[in-house]
Amino acid sequence: MDLRKIARRLDRGLFPVMGPAQIGAGHPEQPYVRPVDATCPICRAPMTAHVVERSADPARATRLICPATP
């Protein structure tokens, strides 16, 4: 039996009991508001003194360049 057929059969059997996937926090959420004076989690300096390197390549990680670290 194909693995996809097994998965579909399992879904059909469990859906009536478990229902659809639960998405969200379960309560109304407010939109995210950026803090005005954000601080660095490493050196506690203002984030405006830092550089955040983001690449268009999704395989490369985002880097935080902290002026306090050598």
C-alpha distance (Angstrom), angle and dihedral (degrees) to the residues before:
residue distance angle dihedral
M1 . . .
D2 3.80 . .
L3 3.81 117.0 .
R4 3.82 91.2 -127.2
K5 3.80 90.7 54.6
I6 3.79 90.2 51.1
A7 3.82 91.3 50.0
R8 3.82 92.7 48.7
R9 3.80 91.3 48.2
L10 3.80 90.8 49.4
D11 3.83 90.7 48.9
R12 3.80 91.7 50.6
G13 3.79 90.7 51.4
L14 3.80 97.2 45.5
F15 3.82 100.5 39.1
P16 3.83 95.9 74.6
V17 3.81 90.1 51.4
M18 3.80 102.5 37.7
G19 3.81 101.8 26.6
P20 3.80 126.7 -151.6
A21 3.81 124.3 -29.0
Q22 3.79 115.2 -75.8
I23 3.80 108.7 -121.5
G24 3.79 125.9 -173.1
A25 3.78 135.5 20.5
G26 3.79 95.2 -65.3
H27 3.79 93.5 -112.4
P28 3.82 135.0 64.2
E29 3.80 110.4 -77.6
Q30 3.77 127.4 -150.8
P31 3.81 119.0 -131.6
Y32 3.81 115.3 -94.4
V33 3.80 113.6 -94.8
R34 3.79 116.3 -162.3
P35 3.79 113.7 -129.9
V36 3.79 113.7 -109.5
D37 3.80 94.7 -137.4
A38 3.81 103.2 33.7
T39 3.80 115.2 -178.0
C40 3.80 130.1 -150.9
P41 3.82 113.6 -102.0
I42 3.82 89.4 -141.5
C43 3.81 106.8 44.9
R44 3.84 102.1 8.5
A45 3.82 90.7 -126.7
P46 3.83 119.5 135.7
M47 3.80 113.2 -78.0
T48 3.81 89.6 -130.2
A49 3.84 87.4 74.9
H50 3.82 91.3 56.9
V51 3.79 134.8 79.2
V52 3.81 122.1 -135.3
E53 3.82 112.1 -157.1
R54 3.78 113.9 -154.1
S55 3.78 122.8 177.5
A56 3.78 128.6 -153.6
D57 3.81 86.2 -133.2
P58 3.84 107.7 90.6
A59 3.81 90.2 -153.4
R60 3.82 91.8 65.0
A61 3.79 118.2 81.7
T62 3.80 123.6 -124.1
R63 3.81 110.5 -107.1
L64 3.79 130.0 -152.7
I65 3.82 112.6 -149.6
C66 3.79 105.7 -153.6
P67 3.85 116.3 -164.5
A68 3.81 91.0 -148.3
T69 3.82 93.9 61.9
P70 3.81 120.0 73.1
